[in-house]
Amino acid sequence: MLNTSYLGFEFAKVTNLSNFYKNNLPEMPKVRGLIDNIKIQFSLPQTCIDVYVAEGERVYKFVLLEPSV
């Protein structure tokens, strides 16, 4: 069964992606690549993608927003 323990985590919104990318965590190139692919696949501007990080964990959540609303 798939681990769903992340559902109970508290998430905080990333407000500055530039500083977030500079954390030098090993997964940061993959996170950045995922954000770039989301922009391309869904034709979204950066302002329509919210990134959240679990507090005290290295778990990321991406929220896609409709640009026309």
C-alpha positions as CSV (number, residue, x, y, z in Angstrom):
1,M,0.0,0.0,0.0
2,L,1.2,3.5,-0.8
3,N,2.5,5.6,2.1
4,T,0.1,8.5,2.7
5,S,1.7,9.9,5.9
6,Y,2.4,13.2,4.0
7,L,-1.3,14.0,4.3
8,G,-0.9,14.9,7.9
9,F,2.0,17.3,7.3
10,E,1.7,21.1,7.7
11,F,2.8,22.9,4.5
12,A,4.2,26.4,4.1
13,K,4.0,28.3,0.8
14,V,7.3,29.1,-0.9
15,T,7.2,32.9,-1.4
16,N,10.5,33.4,-3.2
17,L,11.4,30.7,-5.7
18,S,14.9,32.1,-6.4
19,N,16.0,31.7,-2.7
20,F,14.2,28.3,-2.6
21,Y,16.3,27.0,-5.5
22,K,19.5,28.1,-3.7
23,N,19.0,25.7,-0.9
24,N,21.4,23.2,-2.6
25,L,19.3,20.2,-1.6
26,P,19.9,17.1,-3.7
27,E,16.3,17.1,-5.0
28,M,16.3,20.8,-6.0
29,P,17.2,20.2,-9.8
30,K,14.3,17.7,-9.9
31,V,11.9,20.1,-8.2
32,R,12.9,22.9,-10.6
33,G,12.5,20.6,-13.6
34,L,9.1,19.5,-12.4
35,I,8.0,23.2,-12.1
36,D,9.3,23.9,-15.6
37,N,7.5,20.8,-17.0
38,I,4.3,21.9,-15.3
39,K,4.5,25.3,-17.0
40,I,5.0,23.7,-20.4
41,Q,2.5,20.9,-20.1
42,F,-0.3,23.0,-18.8
43,S,0.7,26.3,-20.5
44,L,0.8,28.1,-17.2
45,P,2.7,31.2,-16.2
46,Q,4.9,31.0,-13.1
47,T,2.3,33.0,-11.2
48,C,-0.2,30.2,-11.5
49,I,1.9,27.6,-9.8
50,D,2.1,27.6,-6.0
51,V,4.8,25.5,-4.3
52,Y,4.5,24.4,-0.8
53,V,7.0,22.6,1.5
54,A,6.2,20.4,4.4
55,E,7.5,22.0,7.6
56,G,10.4,20.0,8.9
57,E,10.3,17.5,6.0
58,R,11.5,17.4,2.4
59,V,8.0,16.9,0.9
60,Y,6.7,19.3,-1.8
61,K,3.2,20.1,-3.0
62,F,2.4,21.9,-6.2
63,V,-0.9,23.7,-6.6
64,L,-2.0,24.7,-10.1
65,L,-4.2,27.7,-10.5
66,E,-6.5,28.6,-13.5
67,P,-5.0,31.7,-15.1
68,S,-8.4,33.0,-16.4
69,V,-10.0,33.3,-13.0
